[in-house]
């Protein structure tokens, strides 16, 4: 019978404690871990109330003077904006399982090691996260606001209250574009309403007098024009900026840091880039927040995560230096039992001097029996034995 190293066994957590209840990040959870929001969710609520307040004001003071289809279109745009905002704020952005239970000697050994991945002929060094204790996949980054590593990290958005990453970026794009359309639609129709109200009243056409009559006869419409115009000036350029990033297959973090310089290895043409950002299936989250905690933060193999993503075409079949082909070809995350590891692999996993890229990690394979799970949703290594 194989023996799982002592530091991989359950020691400090209650077997009935769930992942979200012992979560090391700064997120908040509701409905028994079914809903996750970021640390700035109060700002998101404020933005939702502000948007809803402006829209209701438009319905009450402006829409009454127009045909019913004007109200229907505005209602549709508002529902789209709120839907995309809620989806962005409550969707797992692509949090990568951490490995914070790693021993200090092992941490130092990994921090001094180097891992590379070849993406379309460009060698990319995988960065070691000293907080999450993992080698981050390409394009991933650690968010100091949420205290987690996120796949294809774009930025931390305070208005959404969370990170924008691989799994919620398309929702963020939808929110920005629908918000622009809503503001433009509201401002234009409010302006038309405002002009007709001011022009219908007697008086001179002097600019000052005309504006004063606008303020007297349609103050709500004037406020809507000013408010929506201001929002549009802020969100409009942001929407154009992100559309250009999508076309070039870049993230905000990569653009600001000039990570790839002139040669972006992920750029595969406008059509492919747009399809990757908006249409490719997001996949299941890496972490099962409602799983039972059976080990404090001893998580799955990030190297296998990278190899799987390469095999799935996310990195165009790039290979990581030091990983043999097929080493992690059958691994998955948060959906099965632990793969049986040879004793040598277990020793290498725990050894800070080992050269194996799986050091400090564990491989996970599909299983028909869910079983107990680790802190971030991986199955409990203490419950796995090999024949």
N, C-alpha and C positions, 0 to 999 in steps of 0.2 A: 504494500500500500504506500502511495506517495504521501509525503508530509509537506503541507503548505508552510512556508516560512512563517515564523511567529508574528512578524510585523504585518502579515497579510490577514491575520485572523481578527475576529470581532472581540473587542476588549472594552471599549469605552462607551458604546452606544447601546441604548435599549433596543431589543429585537423588534419592538413594536413601533419604534420611531420611524417616521417617514422622511424621505429625502428632503422635502421642502421645509420640514420642521428643524432640520440641522443644516440648512443651506448656508454656505460661507459667503455668498454674494450679498449685495445690498438690496435685493429684490423683495417685494412683498407678495404674499400669496393669499388667495381667497378660494372659497369653495373646496376646502380640503386639498389644496394644491392644484386644482384644475385650471385656475386663472393666475397668471404671473404678471406683475407689473414692475416697472423700474423704480429707482429711488426718487425720481422726479414726477411721480404720477399726479401729485397735486397740481403741478403746472399744466399737465395734460387736461385735468378737469377744468381748470381755469380757461384754457383755450377752447374747450368744448362749450362751456357756458358763454364765452364771448361770441363764438361763432353762432350759436343758437340764438342768443339775444339779438344780434344784428339781423338774422334771418327772420325771426318773429316780428321784429320791428318793420321789416320790409313787407311782410305779409299783411300787417295791420294797416299801415299808413300809405302804402304804395300800390299793392296788388289790387286793392278794391277798385281802383280806377282803370284797370286793364282787364282784358278777357281772361277767362278761367285758365287757358293754357299757359299763361304767364306764371300763374301760381303752381301749376303742375310741373313745369320745367324747373322752377326754383326749388320745389320740394324734392324733386329727383336729384338735383345737384347737392342739396343739403344732406340727403340720405347717403349719397355716395361719399361725400366728404367725411361724415361721421363714421360711416362704415369702415373706410380706409384708416381713419385715425384710430378707431378702437382696435382694428386688426393689427395695426403697426405697434400699438402700445402693449398689447396683450400676447403677441406671438413671440415664442422663443426665437431670438435673432440668429441662433446658431451657436449656442454656448458649447464650448468644448469641455469634455470631462477633465477635471483637474486631478492632481495626484499629490495633494498636500500632506498626506500621511507618510511621505517618503522620508527615510532617515537622512540626517544631515550630511553624512559622509557620501551618501549616494547622490545627494543634491549637488554637492561640490564637484563630484566626478562628472556628472552630466553637464554642469555649467561650463566645465573646461573642455568638453568634447565638442566636436563639430559634425554636423549632419548637412548633407547637400541633396538637392533634388534637381534633376534635369527636366526642364520644361521647354519643349520646342528648341532644343539646342542651347538654352540659356541655363547656366548653373545657378540655382538659388539656394542660399544658405538658410537652413531652418533655425529659427531663433529659439533659445531656451528661455522659458518664462520662470523667473525666480519666485513668483508668487504662486502660480498654479503647478509648478514643477513638471512641465511638459515641454516637448519640442513642438512648437506651433506649426501647423501646416502653412504652406504658402498663402499669403494674403490675410492670414489671421493676425489679430493683435489683442493685447490686453487692455481692457477698458478700466481706467482707474476709478471712474464713477460707479460702475457696477461691480467692480472687483472680480471680473471673470474674463476669460479669453473667448473671443468670438470669431467664428469662421467668416472669411471675406468681409472683415470689419470695414465699414465705411466711415461712420462717425457716431458719437453719442449725441442724440438730439434731445435737448432739455424740454422742447415742446411736446415730444412724444413720450418723454420720461424714461427712455430706455435707449439701448444701442440700436443702430441700424446695421444689419449684417445680412448674411446669405439668405436667411429664411424669411425676413420681413422687409427686404429692400424693395420688392415689387409693390408691396402695400404702401410703403413710404412714397414711391413714385406716384402711385394712384392718388394718394392724399394731396400731394403738392399740386398735381395737375387739376384735380377736381376742385381744390381750394381756389386755384387761379380762375377757373371757369366760373365758380360761384361768385367770387368777388367782382369779376368783370361783368357778369350778367346783372348783378345787383346794382353796381355803380352806374352802368349804362341806363337801365330802366329808371333808376332813381333820378338820374340827370334829366332824362326826358320828362318825367313827371314834374320835376322841379322847374324846368323851363316853361312848361305849359301853365303851371300855377302862377308863376311870376308874370308871364306875358298876358295872362287873362285879366289881371288887375289893372286898373287905370293908373296912369303915371307916365313919367318920362322914361326914355330909354337910356338915360345916363347910367353908367356902370355901377356907381355907388348906390343909386336909388334902386336899380334892378336887383342888386345883391341884398339890399335891405328888405325888399319885398319877398325875396326867396326865404330869408330868415324868418319873416313874419308869417307867411302863408304856408310854408312847408319846411319847418325846422328839422323834422325827422328825416326827410329825404336829403336835406343838405348834410346832415350828420352822417347818413349812410354813404353819400358820395365821398366825403372826406375820409371816413373810416376805411371803406373798401379800397379807395385809391391808395391809402397808406399801406394797407396789407398787400395790395397788388405790387406795389413798388418793392416790397421785401421778398415776397414769395415768387413773383414772376421771374426775376433773374435767377433765383435758386432753382426753379423748374428748368430753365434753359441750361443752366450749368450741369444739372444731373442728366439731362438728355444728352448732352455732349459726352459726359462720362460713360453713359451706357453705350453710345456709338463707338467709343474707343476701348470699351471693356476695362475701365479703370475705376478705382474707388477714390473717395475724397482723401483718405489717408495716403494713398499712393500718389495722388496728384500733388498734394501739399509737400510731401517728403521727396518727390521725384525719385521714387523707389527704383523704377526701371529705366529711367532716362529716356532716350529717344526710341529704344527698342523694347516694346512691351510684348513679352512672350505670350500673353493671354489674348492679344488682339487677333481675331480670326475673321475680320470683315464685319461690316455694319449689320448685315442680316443675322449672322451667327451670334454676334454680341447682343443684339436686341432680344433674340430668342433665348439666350442664356440668362439674361437678367429678368425677363418677364414671363417666359413660357415653360422653361424646363422645370420638371417636378422638383419641389423643394426637399423632398425626402422626409423621413421621420426625424424628430429631434434626437440628439445624442443622449439626452438625459431623461429618465422617467421620474418625474418629481413625486409621484404618488407611490413609488416603490418603497419597500421597507429598507431601512438602514441596517446593514449588517456589519459594516466596517467603516471607520471614520475616514472618508476621502481617499480610499484606495481604489483607483479607477482603472478604466480600460487602457489598452495600448494605443497611444497616439500615433505611433509609427504605423500600426496597422490601419488606423483611420486614414492616414495619408496615402498608404498603398492602395486601399480600397477606392479612395476618391480618384486616384490615378487610373485604376482599372476601370472605373465607371466613366472615364473620359473627362472628369473635371479639370485635370491637368494635362489633357491630351497625351495620356499614357507616359508621362514623365516618370523616371525611375529615381529612387532615392539611393544614394551611395551607401553601400553596406547592407542593403536589403536584398536577399536572394529572391528571385522570381517565385511567386507562389507562397512565400512565407506567411503572408497574411491574406491570401486570396479568398479564404472562406470565413473571414472574421466579420462579425457584425457588432452592433452596439445596443445595449439595453433591451434585447429581445430574446435572450437565451441563456444557456448555461455556460460555465467556463470550459474552455477547451483544455483537455489534459495535456500538461506540459511535462516533458522529460525532466528528470532531476537536474540535469546539467543546465537546462533552460531556467529552471527556478533559481538555481544558484547564481546564474549569470544575471538574472533579473535583480537580485538583491545585492550583487557585488558592485561597489563603486569603481573597481578597476576594470571591470569587464568591458570588452569592446562591442558587445552586442548592442544593436540599436534599440532592442526592446528593454534595455536596462530601466528599471524603475517602473515597468509597465506590466500589463497582463493581457493575454490574448483572450478574446471572447468569441465563441462560435455559436451558430444557431442551435436551438434546443426546443423540443416539444414541451418541455416542462419548465415553466417560468422560474420557479424556485425563489429563494430569498435573493435580495439584491444589495449591492454596495451602496455607499452614500449617494452617489450620483446615478443610481439606477442599474449598475452592473450586478450580475449574480454574485452571491457570496462565495468567496474562495474557500472559506472554512467548511462549506457544505459540500465541496467537490472532492471526491477521492477517485483514484484510478485503480483499475483492477491490477 
